[in-house]
Amino acid sequence: MKPISLRPANIPLPYFDFLLEQLNRGEPMVQQAFGRHVHWGYWPYPKQADGSVEDFAIASERLCQRVIAAAGVKEGDRVLDVGCGFGGTIASLNEQFHTVNLTGLNIDSRQLARARQTIKPLNQNQIEFVEADACQMPFADASIDVVLAVECIFHFPSRVAFFQEARRVLRPGGRLGLCDFVSTPFFQTFQNVTAQLGVKLANPVYGRVDSSFTLADYKTLACETGFSLRLQEDITRNTLPTYPVVCHVFEQMNYSKAVKATATAGLLSRLGLLRYQILSFAI
Ligand SMILES: C[S@@+](CC[C@H](N)C(=O)[O-])C[C@H]1O[C@@H](n2cnc3c(N)ncnc32)[C@H](O)[C@@H]1O
C-alpha cells in the first residue's frame, strides 16, 4: 500500500499519528488491532475473551455491527458515518448490504486517504469519503437516512452542535446510532472537583476527550434537538476485555503514554464510573 502522508490532523489526535506511522511501516500487530476499526471490542460473554489481538479484532467488528443494527440500517439507505476513522464501519456496511449509499466523514485527511485506498464499493453500493467537521457538515437538509457515530463523539467540539447537525441532515423517519463513553453523575462531580483543583485527568495521547456527558444529558439533548430515544444499551461489561489487549498492543510498541491512558480508562470502567453505551434515536 502507498504510504500515507504523516502531516498531522488540524486537531491534535496523537494516537492517530502513532497508528498511521505504524501502519505505514506495515507493523502487523497494529494492522490486525487497528487497521480496520479504531474502537473498543464487544464480547457477548466477556469471560470467553482470550486476550489475543485476533479475538479483539473480531470483537471490534461485533461492536460496529451492533451500532449498525441499533440504527436499523436497511437496503437503499443513504448512510453517513461521522468520525469514520479508517472506514471500518463503511467497509462493514459495504460487505453487508448491496444497494446502500455510504459516506464516511472525518476531520483528518490522512485517515480518509487510507480509507479511500483500502475500501472500494461492492455490488451496487456507492461510497465517498468527505473531509469535514461533524459539527458543520457539508450536506443538504433532510438528505440522509441514517447517521452513525462509532466511538467518536467525545472528540467533537460540541455534542449539542453535532446533534443539531445530525437532526438537520436527517430525513423524516431518519435514525442516529452511536456508541460513546458516558459518565455517571458521581464521576461527573469528581471531574468537576478535580478541574476546580486544577488537576488534569486527561492524558494527551487521545487528544480532546469530553467524558463529562451522562445518560440523562443525552436524553435531554435528544429531546431538545428533536430526537426520540429508540434504544439504549449499557455494554460496559461487554467491552472490558478491550483494556488488557489494547494495553498489550501499546506495550509491545513501546507507547507507554498510551498504556497509562488506556489502563486509567479501564480502571474507571471496571469501577463503573465510566459507562459504555449504545444509543439509537429517531426523528
Ligand atoms: C476512536 S476514533 C473512531 C473511528 C471510527 N469511528 C471507528 O470506529 O473505527 C475517533 C474518530 O473521530 C474523528 N474525529 C475527531 N474529531 C472529529 C470531528 N470534529 N469531526 C469529524 N471527525 C472527528 C477522528 O479523526 C477519528 O477518526
The ligand as an SDF file (V2000), in Angstrom:
LIG
                    3D

 27 29  0  0  0  0  0  0  0  0999 V2000
  -11.8010    6.4870   18.1730 C   0  0  0  0  0  0  0  0  0  0  0  0
  -11.7820    7.0290   16.5070 S   0  0  0  0  0  0  0  0  0  0  0  0
  -13.1620    6.1020   15.8610 C   0  0  0  0  0  0  0  0  0  0  0  0
  -13.0270    5.8980   14.3910 C   0  0  0  0  0  0  0  0  0  0  0  0
  -14.1400    5.0690   13.7400 C   0  0  0  0  0  0  0  0  0  0  0  0
  -15.4560    5.5740   14.0360 N   0  0  0  0  0  0  0  0  0  0  0  0
  -14.0310    3.6330   14.1430 C   0  0  0  0  0  0  0  0  0  0  0  0
  -14.8780    3.2110   14.9220 O   0  0  0  0  0  0  0  0  0  0  0  0
  -13.1160    2.9550   13.6700 O   0  0  0  0  0  0  0  0  0  0  0  0
  -12.4170    8.6990   16.5580 C   0  0  0  0  0  0  0  0  0  0  0  0
  -12.5590    9.3540   15.1860 C   0  0  0  0  0  0  0  0  0  0  0  0
  -13.1900   10.6360   15.2950 O   0  0  0  0  0  0  0  0  0  0  0  0
  -12.5930   11.5140   14.3400 C   0  0  0  0  0  0  0  0  0  0  0  0
  -12.8940   12.9140   14.7150 N   0  0  0  0  0  0  0  0  0  0  0  0
  -12.4440   13.5890   15.7870 C   0  0  0  0  0  0  0  0  0  0  0  0
  -12.9620   14.8370   15.8170 N   0  0  0  0  0  0  0  0  0  0  0  0
  -13.7680   14.9520   14.7260 C   0  0  0  0  0  0  0  0  0  0  0  0
  -14.6150   15.9910   14.2290 C   0  0  0  0  0  0  0  0  0  0  0  0
  -14.7190   17.1500   14.8520 N   0  0  0  0  0  0  0  0  0  0  0  0
  -15.3030   15.7640   13.0950 N   0  0  0  0  0  0  0  0  0  0  0  0
  -15.1940   14.5760   12.4410 C   0  0  0  0  0  0  0  0  0  0  0  0
  -14.4220   13.5370   12.8820 N   0  0  0  0  0  0  0  0  0  0  0  0
  -13.7250   13.7250   14.0110 C   0  0  0  0  0  0  0  0  0  0  0  0
  -11.1340   11.1320   14.4280 C   0  0  0  0  0  0  0  0  0  0  0  0
  -10.3790   11.6170   13.3630 O   0  0  0  0  0  0  0  0  0  0  0  0
  -11.2620    9.6090   14.4720 C   0  0  0  0  0  0  0  0  0  0  0  0
  -11.3620    9.0930   13.1770 O   0  0  0  0  0  0  0  0  0  0  0  0
  1  2  1  0
  2  3  1  0
  2 10  1  0
  3  4  1  0
  4  5  1  0
  5  6  1  0
  5  7  1  0
  7  8  2  0
  7  9  1  0
 10 11  1  0
 11 12  1  0
 11 26  1  0
 12 13  1  0
 13 14  1  0
 13 24  1  0
 14 15  1  0
 14 23  1  0
 15 16  2  0
 16 17  1  0
 17 18  1  0
 17 23  2  0
 18 19  1  0
 18 20  2  0
 20 21  1  0
 21 22  2  0
 22 23  1  0
 24 25  1  0
 24 26  1  0
 26 27  1  0
M  CHG  2   2   1   9  -1
M  END
$$$$
